[in-house]
Amino acid sequence: MQPDLKLYDYWPYRDRPRIVWPGGARIAFWVAPNIEFYELDPPANPYRKPWPRPYPDVGGYSIRDYGNRVGHERQMRLLERHGIRGSVSLSAALCEHHPEIIEACAELDWEFFSHGIYNTRYTYGLSEEQERTMILDAMDSIEKHTGRRPAGYLAPALSHSEHTMDLFAEAGGIYTCDLFHDDQPTPVRVRGGQRFISIPYSLEMNDTIAYVVNRIEPRRYGSMLRDNFDRLYAEGETGGTVMCIPTHNYQVSCPHRLAALEQAIGYITGHDGVWVTTGREIAEYFLANYYDSAVEDIRRKREAAGGDTA
Amino acid sequence: MATPPDPDYLRYRHRRHGMDHQRYAWSQLHEREPVAWPGGARVAFWVNVCVQFFPLNPRGAPFTAPGGMSMPYPDLRHFSLRDYGNRVGIFRMLDAFDRWRVKPSFAVNGAIIERAPYLLSALRERGDEIVAHGWDMDSLHHGGLTPMEETDLIRRSIDSLEEATGRPVRGWLSPARNESPLTPDLLKEQGIAWFADWVNDEMPYRFLTRAGDLWAMPLSNELEDRFILMQNLHSEESWVEQVCDACDFLLKEAAESGGRMLSLNLHPWVLGQPHRIARLEQALEYVTSQSGVWPATPEEILENPSFRA
């Protein structure tokens, strides 16, 4: 274990090269519905228990199944009403279990990025070879069922190893959603030297963090989303920002929570200068237009501060 | 060095179309045939009240139920506060249900019958639907029981209620909604027709057991008073808002998709408090005054032709 995996360099949030998003937009806004499959009886992992209650954890399993049976359709139609194409964080096994959901999203031209095989199979304890196998399995499976190889990764249940970024970049991925260190895309260092970046995904705006971990009221979640947008939108005038709403169809799509989400999304998309987009489009645009200047600015600031030049 | 998981950790035995088990068929709510409620109603409004006994000396197998004792023995504060619900709070709630013409079901622990016979006879006289809720809140159904032990728990719970009310018991809610791998099979074998432990749907659906199908009834955990007020520590005002928002949403969805259900699972020891009862009244007033809302019991809901055996 190491004190820091050195995935990124310190890069102060001032005087950065100015990002302008397509169409002169000041904020890139994306919604990332997690579409997950949790197993009722997953194998044990020595580092993390999949379920808090003994088998069968009816409550934990069944509310997640609710997301796919009931919640997904609601969230998909809500996003459609507001002209948003979801960027799906996908448990790849869902391609086999529930292809109906994949087809419905594909019809709306949504993006699919990898979220592992199942949200009950963790990266913890896997050998490098096993983790590579899992990453490639998920990418192959998503490509086979959607026609396009995923560009992004959110590790299953946010479980990582020291080599997760390296392995995903080696498999051809270009962005990660696993890092929460910034409000703009940043370069991520991988051992193979690939041009690989982090896209802001936001833990704080994540509905499961809001509802399950922080246990907040639905309308407060809605007002947090609006506050988060207001500030990033204002700052976007001097340098384009990114706002993400990561969702789960078993949280936001409950009947008592949808109104809060819809109001916030209507508010956000009602502004001018908002690039309503997907994770892949943000990553590709940043890589094509700002990656090099970001790397150069990080190097310049480090040197100016007397840091090592390695 | 990391301890690796089992070498088979990346084998996926159930990676195929549908569910990863045999308990029910994969089906999305919006794909199903629309359900028509009586009188053209759009939303069936089901209120279930839990009448529970939390023993002072829990074994906690395999865990202590939410609401159970949490202080060193004898935890009189929590013990007596739970009793408060069955002595005081529930009568406030009954008045509220009558005022707003809501017909709740009551999920009753078998142990309540000896502890509060007056309450049981009051419910019998009202003619409310009684649902078996296990023996008590420390008699959880879990894989550590033998099938015979679990069958006995189920049988005792049902028998005591049937004896006290003189009516057959058709519905079941497990204490803490916990189950053993066999619970649904044993429930069906003991004559139960529907249960409400699983929260994966918002309409009744067929649940498969070795003895035939059960109906799984949707009883939201996310909207329940205990979850929102005691676990999430949301305000009472927020609970009302959430119920009203849910009602509005479901009425709107039902207009396009066919009948929906709004279910509230309530606890007299939570909402029956003097400072909270007005919030229940407010929620009941709002929901029952919406056009298209049909206050209904599980029995009435399952009489719908869509849910015929």
Chai-1 contact restraints between the chains, C-beta under 6 A:
chainA,res_idxA,chainB,res_idxB,connection_type,confidence,min_distance_angstrom,max_distance_angstrom,comment,restraint_id
A,E39,B,D20,contact,1.0,0.0,6.0,A-B,restraint_1
A,L40,B,D20,contact,1.0,0.0,6.0,A-B,restraint_2
A,L40,B,H21,contact,1.0,0.0,6.0,A-B,restraint_3
A,P43,B,D6,contact,1.0,0.0,6.0,A-B,restraint_4
A,P43,B,Y9,contact,1.0,0.0,6.0,A-B,restraint_5
A,N45,B,P5,contact,1.0,0.0,6.0,A-B,restraint_6
A,P46,B,T3,contact,1.0,0.0,6.0,A-B,restraint_7
A,P46,B,P5,contact,1.0,0.0,6.0,A-B,restraint_8
A,P54,B,P62,contact,1.0,0.0,6.0,A-B,restraint_9
A,P54,B,G143,contact,1.0,0.0,6.0,A-B,restraint_10
A,P56,B,P181,contact,1.0,0.0,6.0,A-B,restraint_11
A,V58,B,E179,contact,1.0,0.0,6.0,A-B,restraint_12
A,V58,B,D197,contact,1.0,0.0,6.0,A-B,restraint_13
A,V58,B,W198,contact,1.0,0.0,6.0,A-B,restraint_14
A,G59,B,R177,contact,1.0,0.0,6.0,A-B,restraint_15
A,S62,B,W198,contact,1.0,0.0,6.0,A-B,restraint_16
A,S62,B,V199,contact,1.0,0.0,6.0,A-B,restraint_17
A,S62,B,N200,contact,1.0,0.0,6.0,A-B,restraint_18
A,I63,B,V199,contact,1.0,0.0,6.0,A-B,restraint_19
A,D65,B,N200,contact,1.0,0.0,6.0,A-B,restraint_20
A,Y66,B,V199,contact,1.0,0.0,6.0,A-B,restraint_21
A,Y66,B,N200,contact,1.0,0.0,6.0,A-B,restraint_22
A,R69,B,Q28,contact,1.0,0.0,6.0,A-B,restraint_23
A,R69,B,L29,contact,1.0,0.0,6.0,A-B,restraint_24
A,R69,B,N200,contact,1.0,0.0,6.0,A-B,restraint_25
A,R69,B,D201,contact,1.0,0.0,6.0,A-B,restraint_26
A,V70,B,L29,contact,1.0,0.0,6.0,A-B,restraint_27
A,V70,B,E202,contact,1.0,0.0,6.0,A-B,restraint_28
A,E73,B,H30,contact,1.0,0.0,6.0,A-B,restraint_29
A,A93,B,R15,contact,1.0,0.0,6.0,A-B,restraint_30
A,E96,B,R15,contact,1.0,0.0,6.0,A-B,restraint_31
A,E96,B,R16,contact,1.0,0.0,6.0,A-B,restraint_32
A,G125,B,A2,contact,1.0,0.0,6.0,A-B,restraint_33
A,G125,B,T3,contact,1.0,0.0,6.0,A-B,restraint_34
A,G125,B,P4,contact,1.0,0.0,6.0,A-B,restraint_35
A,G125,B,P5,contact,1.0,0.0,6.0,A-B,restraint_36
A,M134,B,L10,contact,1.0,0.0,6.0,A-B,restraint_37
A,R215,B,N232,contact,1.0,0.0,6.0,A-B,restraint_38
A,E217,B,H234,contact,1.0,0.0,6.0,A-B,restraint_39
A,E217,B,S238,contact,1.0,0.0,6.0,A-B,restraint_40
A,C254,B,E222,contact,1.0,0.0,6.0,A-B,restraint_41
A,P255,B,A246,contact,1.0,0.0,6.0,A-B,restraint_42
A,P255,B,F249,contact,1.0,0.0,6.0,A-B,restraint_43
A,P255,B,L250,contact,1.0,0.0,6.0,A-B,restraint_44
A,H256,B,L223,contact,1.0,0.0,6.0,A-B,restraint_45
A,H256,B,Q242,contact,1.0,0.0,6.0,A-B,restraint_46
A,H256,B,D245,contact,1.0,0.0,6.0,A-B,restraint_47
A,H256,B,A246,contact,1.0,0.0,6.0,A-B,restraint_48
A,L258,B,F249,contact,1.0,0.0,6.0,A-B,restraint_49
A,A259,B,D245,contact,1.0,0.0,6.0,A-B,restraint_50
